[in-house]
Amino acid sequence: MDDRHKEILLRTMRDFMKFCDAAGLDWYLAFGASIGAVRHKGLIPWDDDIDVYMPRPDYERLLTMRGRVREIAGDILEGEYDLCGPRVSEEDMPFSITKFCDMNSTIWEQERYPSVYGVFIDIFPLDSFDGNIAAAQRFKDEYHSAFRKYRRSFRRHTFRAWGESLLEGNFHYCSGALLDLLWYRPRRKSLKARFCSMDRALAAGRGDWRITYSAFSPAEKVSFPAGCICGRTLIPFENMMVPVPSGNDEILRRIYGDYMQMPAKFERISNHGSFFMDFTRRMTITEIRCEIDNGFRDKYPNQ
């Protein structure tokens, strides 16, 4: 992550905190960002995003606030922001959660999913359940299957990819692409509606355990007793003090094991794509394609 990206990300985090305070929303640092706070007192050096947990009731309230970030927070914010995600955006988004996005930057992560948003904070809803891990895993599998089907409905395949696959005899790719085009794409609206309905229904969950259904890890790793978030602790993160759950150590050990141990050097990489980025303005897909045609494909233009 270059310096400009980091600068905008940290400014977005500061403004996210101010917005949540103004809106009365509860949240906690999560996943790699939480490890970074504990182990590095800031971002993990090779990381390029910030993840937070938000209890489902607060998350559902958050989704009603799209388009009103500035109205709710007033003039205390340094930048301009909005929410994006399947349940709040008319545009198709290749992620199941909601992001708090900077509106004056451009990120297009993966070429095959033509979706544009800005530098972001990932917001993972924390859902309640009764502690039955096996049942939670079955639902989690169904939930992710529904999302993958929706995402395939707007996945794009370039003529180049088609041509190379045919020349290489990669008929697995070709059959998958045809399935996307002929089966999933015509059902895009219904597939999106089904996934959003499943996510919305999670607000009715009850029980003394919490789980992050939207995370990719198995249910046993991303679930924990509700007592782990019965309180919060403020810890240093870059130049801020941020909240982590009272049971942060137990939560992180469930997910990562010995999270204080540095990973091998070959594992110290970002998990996000960077097909196209611009940190000076928000661009449309059409504008981005023009930039790409002019040679800006793997570089950040106008920096």
Solvent accessible surface area in square Angstrom, and as a share of the most:
residue,aa,sasa,rsa
1,M,82,0.37
2,D,55,0.29
3,D,122,0.63
4,R,95,0.35
5,H,7,0.03
6,K,73,0.31
7,E,98,0.44
8,I,3,0.01
9,L,1,0.00
10,L,21,0.10
11,R,40,0.15
12,T,0,0.00
13,M,0,0.00
14,R,66,0.24
15,D,0,0.00
16,F,0,0.00
17,M,37,0.17
18,K,64,0.27
19,F,0,0.00
20,C,0,0.00
21,D,117,0.60
22,A,52,0.40
23,A,12,0.09
24,G,52,0.50
25,L,11,0.05
26,D,48,0.25
27,W,8,0.03
28,Y,11,0.04
29,L,0,0.00
30,A,1,0.00
31,F,19,0.08
32,G,15,0.15
33,A,3,0.02
34,S,1,0.00
35,I,11,0.06
36,G,0,0.00
37,A,3,0.02
38,V,52,0.30
39,R,44,0.16
40,H,57,0.26
41,K,128,0.54
42,G,3,0.02
43,L,13,0.07
44,I,15,0.08
45,P,93,0.58
46,W,53,0.19
47,D,24,0.12
48,D,20,0.11
49,D,9,0.05
50,I,0,0.00
51,D,18,0.09
52,V,0,0.00
53,Y,5,0.02
54,M,0,0.00
55,P,22,0.14
56,R,7,0.03
57,P,95,0.60
58,D,22,0.11
59,Y,4,0.01
60,E,37,0.16
61,R,108,0.39
62,L,0,0.00
63,L,19,0.09
64,T,94,0.54
65,M,14,0.06
66,R,93,0.34
67,G,60,0.58
68,R,89,0.32
69,V,3,0.01
70,R,77,0.28
71,E,123,0.55
72,I,43,0.22
73,A,9,0.07
74,G,31,0.30
75,D,135,0.70
76,I,95,0.48
77,L,12,0.06
78,E,95,0.42
79,G,10,0.10
80,E,80,0.36
81,Y,14,0.05
82,D,24,0.12
83,L,2,0.01
84,C,10,0.06
85,G,0,0.00
86,P,5,0.03
87,R,56,0.21
88,V,21,0.12
89,S,6,0.04
90,E,160,0.72
91,E,98,0.44
92,D,28,0.14
93,M,7,0.03
94,P,19,0.12
95,F,24,0.10
96,S,16,0.10
97,I,10,0.05
98,T,2,0.01
99,K,7,0.03
100,F,0,0.00
101,C,3,0.02
102,D,1,0.01
103,M,70,0.31
104,N,77,0.39
105,S,0,0.00
106,T,0,0.00
107,I,3,0.02
108,W,0,0.00
109,E,24,0.11
110,Q,73,0.32
111,E,65,0.29
112,R,116,0.42
113,Y,5,0.02
114,P,37,0.23
115,S,6,0.04
116,V,26,0.15
117,Y,4,0.02
118,G,0,0.00
119,V,1,0.00
120,F,10,0.04
121,I,0,0.00
122,D,8,0.04
123,I,0,0.00
124,F,26,0.11
125,P,3,0.02
126,L,3,0.02
127,D,1,0.01
128,S,29,0.19
129,F,16,0.06
130,D,106,0.55
131,G,21,0.20
132,N,73,0.38
133,I,54,0.27
134,A,61,0.47
135,A,36,0.28
136,A,4,0.03
137,Q,54,0.24
138,R,156,0.57
139,F,58,0.24
140,K,5,0.02
141,D,79,0.41
142,E,83,0.37
143,Y,2,0.01
144,H,18,0.08
145,S,34,0.22
146,A,3,0.03
147,F,9,0.04
148,R,119,0.44
149,K,81,0.34
150,Y,0,0.00
151,R,53,0.19
152,R,55,0.20
153,S,0,0.00
154,F,7,0.03
155,R,38,0.14
156,R,96,0.35
157,H,39,0.17
158,T,59,0.34
159,F,187,0.78
160,R,186,0.68
161,A,30,0.23
162,W,57,0.20
163,G,28,0.27
164,E,77,0.34
165,S,8,0.05
166,L,102,0.51
167,L,161,0.80
168,E,133,0.59
169,G,36,0.34
170,N,62,0.32
171,F,135,0.56
172,H,160,0.71
173,Y,58,0.22
174,C,10,0.06
175,S,64,0.42
176,G,20,0.19
177,A,0,0.00
178,L,81,0.40
179,L,81,0.40
180,D,0,0.00
181,L,76,0.38
182,L,121,0.60
183,W,124,0.44
184,Y,24,0.09
185,R,72,0.26
186,P,93,0.58
187,R,87,0.32
188,R,68,0.25
189,K,155,0.66
190,S,69,0.44
191,L,27,0.13
192,K,32,0.14
193,A,61,0.47
194,R,109,0.40
195,F,0,0.00
196,C,11,0.06
197,S,56,0.36
198,M,24,0.11
199,D,2,0.01
200,R,123,0.45
201,A,66,0.51
202,L,21,0.10
203,A,45,0.35
204,A,74,0.57
205,G,26,0.25
206,R,180,0.66
207,G,31,0.30
208,D,113,0.59
209,W,67,0.23
210,R,53,0.19
211,I,0,0.00
212,T,1,0.00
213,Y,15,0.06
214,S,6,0.04
215,A,8,0.06
216,F,173,0.72
217,S,34,0.22
218,P,63,0.40
219,A,0,0.00
220,E,107,0.48
221,K,78,0.33
222,V,2,0.01
223,S,0,0.00
224,F,2,0.01
225,P,44,0.28
226,A,24,0.18
227,G,47,0.45
228,C,8,0.05
229,I,22,0.11
230,C,110,0.66
231,G,29,0.28
232,R,114,0.42
233,T,70,0.41
234,L,100,0.50
235,I,29,0.15
236,P,55,0.35
237,F,0,0.00
238,E,59,0.27
239,N,116,0.59
240,M,19,0.08
241,M,101,0.45
242,V,0,0.00
243,P,4,0.02
244,V,6,0.04
245,P,2,0.01
246,S,57,0.37
247,G,16,0.16
248,N,14,0.07
249,D,67,0.35
250,E,77,0.34
251,I,2,0.01
252,L,2,0.01
253,R,112,0.41
254,R,80,0.29
255,I,16,0.08
256,Y,93,0.35
257,G,35,0.33
258,D,85,0.44
259,Y,16,0.06
260,M,89,0.40
261,Q,124,0.55
262,M,73,0.33
263,P,36,0.23
264,A,46,0.36
265,K,163,0.69
266,F,161,0.67
267,E,90,0.40
268,R,78,0.28
269,I,113,0.57
270,S,41,0.27
271,N,147,0.75
272,H,59,0.26
273,G,27,0.26
274,S,56,0.36
275,F,20,0.08
276,F,1,0.00
277,M,9,0.04
278,D,0,0.00
279,F,1,0.01
280,T,70,0.41
281,R,90,0.33
282,R,75,0.27
283,M,4,0.02
284,T,77,0.45
285,I,48,0.24
286,T,96,0.56
287,E,75,0.34
288,I,0,0.00
289,R,111,0.41
290,C,72,0.43
291,E,25,0.11
292,I,38,0.19
293,D,121,0.63
294,N,115,0.59
295,G,61,0.58
296,F,77,0.32
297,R,110,0.40
298,D,101,0.52
299,K,148,0.63
300,Y,65,0.25
301,P,2,0.01
302,N,85,0.44
303,Q,108,0.48
